[in-house]
Amino acid sequence: MPRIELINVTKRWGHFVAVDNLTMVIEDREFVTLLGPSGCGKTTTLRMIAGLETPTSGKIIIGDRVVFDSDKGINISASNRDIGFLFQNYALWPHMTVYKNISFGLENLKWKKEDIKKRVDEVMTTLQISEFRDRYPSELSGGQQQRVAIARTLAPKPQVLFMDEPLSNLDAKLRGEMRTELKRLHRDTDSTFVYVTHDQLEAMTLATRTCLIHKGLMQQYDKPLNVYNHPTNLFVADFVGSPTMNFLKAKAKKISEKVLHLEVLDIKIKYTSNEAVDLKSENVIIGIRPEFLLIKDDGSINGLAYSTLPSGMETTVKINLKDTILSAVQFGAVDYAFDQKINFDIIGKGIVLFDEESKVSIALGSCEVIK
């Protein structure tokens, strides 16, 4: 399978810049998700790599072949890029059986009959849909249709499989099942997957690397857990994680290379960074994941229960801290009365500090309330 490289790729429509000077590398056999809110440029990026959209400028390389170069006038068509594209609506032929839906593309490619039968049987076995070979799409569930669409896309043995929000039409239970299937499929097919989604849970659970895009600009391109634990800026920290990260404005004073004193909602905190801090301004934002707020009877910080949201395995507790609502997560089902007093501490070494003006992450460390 090939390596994909984008070099300074830009897409404009008039004055609107959909993708702005994007440079990234998708390594051989990776599962990369393009993640971001609606309209951020992720689908446009996917379509440019696939050849369904023409970049305004830049260069795209798939394997050892340049498929687009604005300077040299190279633009190889989608049909000659040896890729498979799985669309959101599956686009199955309603009048064809499962077998015919999968074999149709191979027939158009002039494959031999015996090779077509062998290949269709292979992909149906891989995706566990052999028993549906003589059924029509209308006789299949959404998840079964999804597998047929994937089988049809994989049948010609494309170098890369592109997927544009393929699970968005499925219910929550089926989405969870199909995430599992897609992750197994990636391993079983040994292919390179590029996957567009606005669902950060999909990006976190499926990808080997996630590319987070906002307003056409790449914000962070890294392993999902690195994106979660080491966000490069405020947008990344806010977009990834459910419940979302808590953000509090603070005043910072540098005590030593790694130690700051913070004042947050009249609470004095000693912040110890894992590395030396480059503090450009006293105005900072402290970012705390909900799992780092530990509710306990002898907690150093006092708040009030605003609301509790049990979901079975865990409970999200909304805490009112001086008219600022924070999210904490507790394991198991718990409940608090409205306005019940809650004591808690900030724990862990994953507390992020951002510069208020630039919104860039400047430190990762731990907190201790100064009494």
Secondary structure, DSSP 8 states (H G I E B T S, - for coil): ---EEEEEEEEEETTEEEEEEEEEEE-TT-EEEEE-STTSSHHHHHHHHHTSS--SEEEEEETTEEEEETTTTEE--GGGS-EEEE-TT----TTS-HHHHHHHHHHHTT--HHHHHHHHHHHHHHTT-GGGTT--GGGS-HHHHHHHHHHHHHTT--SEEEEESTTTTS-HHHHHHHHHHHHHHHHHHT-EEEEEES-HHHHHHH-SEEEEEETTEEEEEE-HHHHHHS-SBHHHHHHSSSS--EEEEEEEEE-SSSEEEEEETTEEEEEEESS------SEEEEEE-GGGEEE-TT-SEEEEEEEEEE-SSEEEEEEEETTEEEEEEEES-----TT-EEEEEE-SS-EEEEETTT-BEEEEEEEEE--
